[in-house]
Amino acid sequence: MGTRTEPRYAYEPDTVFPPGETLAEWLDERGMTQVELAARTGLSPKHVNQIVKGAAPITTETALGLERVTGVPAHLWNSLEISYRSHLTRCAEHERLADDAE
């Protein structure tokens, strides 16, 4: 006799913020500039700014650099990035399907 499992419904928020917003808040709370963060992580100021804007992804290497500077574990930066990029992909897919339905 098999066991019956109830269907699972994952929570899918309507809005997901880029991890750069969390990074920007962290910088503001500590009075650190993007330029200073760039120097401490070895990234260019332009790249840090693109991360903050959500235009550039946080790679695993970048997450490790952020962990060293911020103390926020790399796995959290990676998780925020994956959630954000998945959300963008899901939204694009919904738009494509809506366009196809028309």
Backbone as a chain_set.jsonl record, in Angstrom:
{"seq": "MGTRTEPRYAYEPDTVFPPGETLAEWLDERGMTQVELAARTGLSPKHVNQIVKGAAPITTETALGLERVTGVPAHLWNSLEISYRSHLTRCAEHERLADDAE", "coords": {"N": [[0.835, -1.177, 0.0], [0.678, 2.104, -0.978], [1.771, 5.357, 0.064], [-0.102, 8.294, 0.281], [0.507, 11.461, -0.937], [0.108, 14.891, -0.263], [-0.542, 17.558, -2.554], [2.03, 19.932, -3.242], [2.4, 23.371, -2.932], [4.368, 25.77, -3.983], [5.527, 28.823, -2.678], [5.366, 31.655, -4.589], [6.535, 34.682, -4.972], [5.242, 37.871, -6.093], [6.972, 39.909, -6.587], [10.431, 40.156, -6.716], [13.439, 41.204, -5.399], [16.516, 42.479, -6.716], [19.663, 41.093, -5.675], [21.461, 43.086, -5.368], [20.136, 45.214, -4.191], [19.992, 44.478, -1.529], [22.692, 44.488, -1.007], [23.226, 47.216, -1.407], [21.772, 48.305, 0.73], [23.258, 47.227, 2.841], [25.698, 48.523, 2.445], [24.89, 51.211, 2.855], [24.102, 51.096, 5.559], [26.54, 50.798, 6.8], [27.991, 52.927, 6.001], [29.69, 52.724, 3.837], [31.177, 53.167, 0.655], [30.449, 52.319, -2.792], [32.771, 52.317, -4.269], [34.713, 51.881, -2.315], [33.951, 49.31, -1.496], [34.455, 47.971, -3.878], [37.256, 48.184, -4.023], [37.965, 46.654, -1.788], [37.015, 44.131, -2.471], [38.231, 43.548, -4.847], [36.938, 43.955, -7.187], [35.844, 45.91, -10.021], [34.811, 49.344, -9.706], [32.724, 49.919, -11.484], [31.651, 47.383, -11.974], [30.699, 46.662, -9.421], [28.726, 48.624, -9.174], [27.005, 47.808, -11.234], [26.153, 45.374, -10.176], [24.758, 46.275, -7.924], [22.672, 47.605, -9.212], [21.39, 45.471, -10.321], [22.006, 44.646, -12.829], [24.271, 43.14, -13.368], [25.125, 39.8, -12.619], [25.63, 38.133, -9.448], [28.324, 36.222, -9.134], [29.636, 32.986, -8.12], [32.253, 33.378, -7.3], [32.288, 36.13, -6.845], [30.438, 36.221, -4.77], [31.899, 34.992, -2.745], [33.889, 36.93, -2.367], [32.291, 39.044, -1.488], [31.389, 37.904, 0.878], [33.763, 37.86, 2.401], [34.13, 40.596, 2.834], [31.651, 41.625, 3.764], [30.743, 39.821, 5.665], [28.462, 38.426, 5.352], [27.283, 35.285, 4.603], [28.472, 33.513, 1.718], [26.716, 31.689, 0.562], [24.235, 32.827, 1.024], [24.279, 35.161, -0.578], [24.475, 33.88, -3.039], [22.044, 32.482, -3.048], [20.161, 34.575, -3.032], [20.754, 35.655, -5.526], [20.138, 33.508, -7.279], [17.392, 33.231, -6.79], [16.473, 35.719, -7.698], [17.26, 35.753, -10.455], [15.874, 33.493, -11.351], [13.273, 34.36, -10.979], [13.171, 36.471, -12.847], [13.448, 34.985, -15.205], [11.16, 33.378, -15.074], [9.16, 35.344, -15.242], [9.653, 36.337, -17.824], [9.039, 34.062, -19.284], [6.291, 33.796, -18.721], [5.376, 36.109, -19.984], [6.04, 35.499, -22.651], [4.42, 33.261, -23.07], [1.916, 34.467, -22.761], [1.958, 36.221, -24.926], [2.029, 34.356, -27.006], [-0.465, 33.205, -26.67], [-2.178, 35.159, -27.5]], "CA": [[0.0, 0.0, 0.0], [1.482, 3.319, -1.084], [1.322, 6.506, 0.845], [-0.604, 9.393, -0.534], [1.072, 12.75, -0.535], [-0.671, 16.067, -0.629], [0.208, 18.398, -3.501], [2.754, 21.051, -2.636], [2.298, 24.621, -3.664], [5.468, 26.633, -3.583], [5.247, 30.25, -2.627], [6.002, 32.406, -5.659], [6.214, 36.097, -4.776], [5.035, 38.679, -7.292], [8.121, 40.781, -6.739], [11.688, 39.713, -6.129], [14.4, 42.287, -5.553], [17.866, 42.022, -7.028], [20.51, 41.042, -4.478], [22.155, 44.363, -5.252], [19.42, 46.08, -3.237], [20.458, 44.068, -0.196], [24.066, 44.982, -0.907], [23.147, 48.671, -1.243], [21.349, 48.556, 2.109], [24.398, 46.897, 3.694], [26.651, 49.626, 2.286], [24.33, 52.39, 3.527], [24.132, 50.904, 7.014], [27.916, 50.875, 7.287], [28.626, 54.135, 5.495], [30.731, 52.342, 2.882], [30.842, 53.489, -0.72], [30.646, 51.254, -3.769], [34.182, 52.353, -4.646], [35.449, 51.212, -1.239], [33.644, 47.885, -1.597], [35.176, 47.471, -5.045], [38.665, 48.044, -3.651], [38.11, 45.559, -0.819], [36.684, 42.844, -3.077], [39.006, 43.359, -6.061], [36.076, 44.191, -8.343], [35.886, 47.293, -10.481], [33.652, 50.116, -9.237], [31.632, 49.765, -12.455], [31.024, 46.073, -11.763], [29.928, 46.755, -8.172], [27.536, 49.414, -9.477], [26.105, 46.966, -12.017], [25.549, 44.412, -9.24], [23.786, 47.023, -7.118], [21.523, 47.896, -10.076], [20.772, 44.228, -10.772], [22.373, 44.403, -14.22], [25.299, 42.093, -13.393], [24.848, 38.774, -11.613], [26.632, 37.8, -8.438], [28.869, 34.891, -9.395], [30.092, 32.321, -6.891], [33.499, 34.037, -6.884], [31.907, 37.426, -6.285], [29.791, 35.95, -3.484], [32.968, 34.755, -1.761], [34.485, 38.231, -2.073], [31.332, 39.784, -0.655], [31.404, 37.282, 2.203], [34.959, 38.338, 3.108], [33.985, 42.001, 3.213], [30.404, 41.916, 4.486], [30.443, 38.852, 6.713], [27.251, 37.72, 4.95], [27.762, 34.061, 3.958], [28.383, 33.441, 0.259], [25.525, 30.939, 0.145], [23.084, 33.742, 1.027], [24.37, 35.968, -1.795], [24.135, 32.982, -4.152], [20.61, 32.189, -2.977], [19.464, 35.785, -3.485], [20.972, 35.766, -6.974], [19.369, 32.461, -7.95], [15.971, 33.579, -6.677], [16.202, 36.873, -8.563], [17.369, 35.36, -11.866], [14.765, 32.577, -11.624], [12.078, 35.194, -11.077], [13.214, 37.147, -14.144], [13.2, 33.975, -16.238], [9.746, 33.002, -14.965], [8.363, 36.466, -15.769], [9.829, 36.355, -19.274], [8.288, 32.912, -19.802], [4.87, 34.143, -18.645], [5.116, 37.081, -21.049], [6.103, 34.785, -23.911], [3.209, 32.448, -23.178], [0.783, 35.384, -22.968], [2.045, 36.696, -26.314], [1.658, 33.23, -27.856], [-1.903, 32.963, -26.517], [-2.888, 36.204, -28.251]], "C": [[0.884, 1.246, 0.0], [0.932, 4.422, -0.203], [0.905, 7.611, -0.112], [-0.005, 10.694, -0.021], [0.176, 13.864, -1.039], [0.142, 16.897, -1.624], [0.868, 19.553, -2.758], [2.626, 22.265, -3.541], [3.39, 25.549, -3.144], [5.015, 28.086, -3.6], [6.038, 30.934, -3.733], [5.626, 33.874, -5.503], [6.056, 36.815, -6.11], [6.258, 39.532, -7.611], [9.319, 40.171, -6.036], [12.701, 40.807, -6.414], [15.774, 41.74, -5.898], [18.727, 42.019, -5.76], [21.31, 42.323, -4.29], [21.457, 45.334, -4.317], [19.827, 45.756, -1.803], [21.87, 44.585, 0.026], [24.08, 46.494, -0.69], [22.73, 49.045, 0.18], [22.509, 48.305, 3.068], [25.416, 48.028, 3.64], [26.168, 50.875, 3.018], [24.433, 52.279, 5.037], [25.529, 51.079, 7.587], [28.663, 52.114, 6.803], [29.771, 53.843, 4.532], [30.262, 52.685, 1.472], [31.041, 52.261, -1.615], [32.115, 51.176, -4.184], [35.029, 51.637, -3.586], [35.2, 49.701, -1.268], [34.406, 47.267, -2.763], [36.646, 47.23, -4.7], [38.876, 46.855, -2.72], [37.843, 44.185, -1.426], [37.527, 42.547, -4.321], [38.172, 43.488, -7.328], [36.246, 45.63, -8.804], [34.682, 48.033, -9.903], [32.456, 49.984, -10.171], [30.899, 48.446, -12.229], [30.179, 46.072, -10.486], [28.645, 47.528, -8.429], [26.532, 48.606, -10.286], [25.441, 45.898, -11.153], [24.457, 45.098, -8.43], [22.523, 47.306, -7.932], [20.797, 46.65, -10.551], [21.104, 43.886, -12.212], [23.409, 43.295, -14.358], [24.984, 41.072, -12.298], [25.977, 38.658, -10.589], [27.072, 36.371, -8.725], [29.299, 34.259, -8.077], [31.377, 32.961, -6.386], [33.205, 35.39, -6.242], [31.268, 37.25, -4.917], [30.835, 35.7, -2.394], [33.664, 36.059, -1.382], [33.577, 39.074, -1.195], [31.293, 39.22, 0.758], [32.591, 37.79, 3.023], [34.771, 39.753, 3.633], [32.769, 42.235, 4.112], [30.154, 41.016, 5.684], [29.156, 38.083, 6.439], [27.702, 36.479, 4.177], [27.508, 34.048, 2.445], [27.118, 32.714, -0.191], [24.281, 31.815, 0.164], [23.102, 34.646, -0.209], [23.982, 35.126, -3.002], [22.637, 32.693, -4.193], [19.781, 33.382, -3.456], [19.566, 35.92, -5.0], [20.134, 34.747, -7.731], [17.88, 32.789, -7.92], [15.615, 34.711, -7.632], [16.225, 36.465, -10.03], [16.255, 34.386, -12.253], [13.467, 33.353, -11.807], [12.031, 35.915, -12.43], [12.9, 36.18, -15.279], [11.736, 33.568, -16.253], [8.848, 34.093, -15.537], [8.458, 36.533, -17.29], [9.047, 35.22, -19.919], [6.787, 33.198, -19.792], [4.497, 35.134, -19.75], [5.099, 36.401, -22.412], [4.853, 33.956, -24.126], [1.976, 33.32, -23.415], [0.776, 35.909, -24.401], [1.623, 35.596, -27.279], [0.152, 32.97, -27.818], [-2.729, 33.966, -27.311], [-2.804, 35.876, -29.696]], "O": [[1.733, 1.415, 0.875], [-0.227, 4.401, 0.212], [1.502, 7.81, -1.17], [-0.017, 10.976, 1.177], [-0.428, 13.771, -2.108], [1.37, 16.934, -1.547], [0.333, 20.076, -1.78], [2.737, 22.169, -4.764], [3.331, 26.04, -2.017], [4.218, 28.5, -4.441], [7.26, 30.798, -3.797], [4.518, 34.27, -5.863], [6.647, 36.428, -7.118], [6.533, 39.833, -8.772], [9.222, 39.724, -4.893], [12.807, 41.283, -7.544], [16.157, 40.667, -5.432], [18.535, 42.854, -4.876], [21.781, 42.615, -3.19], [22.106, 46.188, -3.713], [19.985, 46.65, -0.973], [22.205, 45.061, 1.111], [24.859, 46.997, 0.12], [23.269, 49.986, 0.764], [22.722, 49.078, 4.002], [25.939, 48.445, 4.673], [26.943, 51.524, 3.72], [24.802, 53.236, 5.718], [25.68, 51.468, 8.745], [29.824, 52.325, 7.154], [30.713, 54.628, 4.427], [29.089, 52.514, 1.14], [31.71, 51.299, -1.239], [32.639, 50.087, -4.423], [35.945, 50.885, -3.917], [36.126, 48.911, -1.088], [34.941, 46.165, -2.646], [37.208, 46.192, -5.047], [39.861, 46.13, -2.854], [38.38, 43.184, -0.953], [37.537, 41.412, -4.799], [38.642, 43.167, -8.419], [36.738, 46.472, -8.053], [33.648, 47.421, -9.638], [31.312, 49.94, -9.72], [29.671, 48.397, -12.285], [29.069, 45.54, -10.475], [27.581, 47.132, -7.953], [25.328, 48.706, -10.049], [24.281, 45.556, -11.379], [23.362, 44.56, -8.272], [21.418, 47.25, -7.392], [19.711, 46.745, -11.122], [20.547, 42.938, -12.766], [23.421, 42.584, -15.363], [24.62, 41.444, -11.183], [27.119, 39.038, -10.847], [26.293, 35.429, -8.578], [29.322, 34.923, -7.041], [31.575, 33.078, -5.177], [33.799, 35.75, -5.225], [31.524, 38.035, -4.004], [30.673, 36.144, -1.257], [33.992, 36.274, -0.215], [34.039, 39.74, -0.268], [31.176, 39.972, 1.726], [32.443, 38.112, 4.202], [35.198, 40.075, 4.741], [32.855, 42.96, 5.103], [29.439, 41.393, 6.612], [28.793, 37.189, 7.203], [28.43, 36.605, 3.193], [26.472, 34.51, 1.968], [26.518, 33.075, -1.203], [23.354, 31.572, -0.608], [22.059, 34.875, -0.822], [23.255, 35.586, -3.883], [22.038, 32.665, -5.267], [18.814, 33.213, -4.199], [18.591, 36.255, -5.672], [19.488, 35.089, -8.721], [17.19, 32.636, -8.927], [14.58, 34.669, -8.297], [15.302, 36.797, -10.775], [15.745, 34.45, -13.372], [12.662, 33.037, -12.683], [10.986, 35.964, -13.078], [12.167, 36.522, -16.207], [11.137, 33.428, -17.32], [7.881, 33.798, -16.239], [7.455, 36.761, -17.966], [8.457, 35.399, -20.984], [6.089, 32.875, -20.753], [3.442, 35.016, -20.372], [4.235, 36.694, -23.239], [4.287, 33.941, -25.219], [1.092, 32.948, -24.187], [-0.282, 36.028, -25.019], [0.936, 35.867, -28.264], [-0.437, 32.562, -28.82], [-3.842, 33.665, -27.742], [-3.33, 36.615, -30.528]]}, "num_chains": 1, "name": "protein.A"}
